[in-house]
Amino acid sequence: MAVLRDVEQRVAALESRDGVPRVVAERSRRLRIRFPVANTKRDIPHGLTEVPDGYQIEWANADIFATPGQPWTVELAYLQASAANAEAIVTFYVSTEAVQDV
């Protein structure tokens, strides 16, 4: 797993080019992740100092999803891929804004 970019800014705006809703984060970490086995929990050391509020998939060659029933920790997140040898670029983030109703 290679770290592509480590953003440690007060506020970083992350926005996908394909119209995925914007994510505002105080701390985030962008990682390239490889999944050697399909539908199997992969421990991801996200590198943040607290439990991430979420993740955004920027690119993947398979379906990527959080492992059901597995809570994240201050050190690890748990993801799975629908296919063996899948790769993804995933940004984990800690949000600075409360959720707003629209």
Secondary structure, 3 states (H helix, E strand, C coil): CEEEEEECCCCEEECCCCCCCCEEEEEEEEEEEEECCCCCCEEEECCCCCCCCEEEEEEECCCEEECCCCCCCCCEEEEEECCCCEEEEEEEEEECCCCCCC
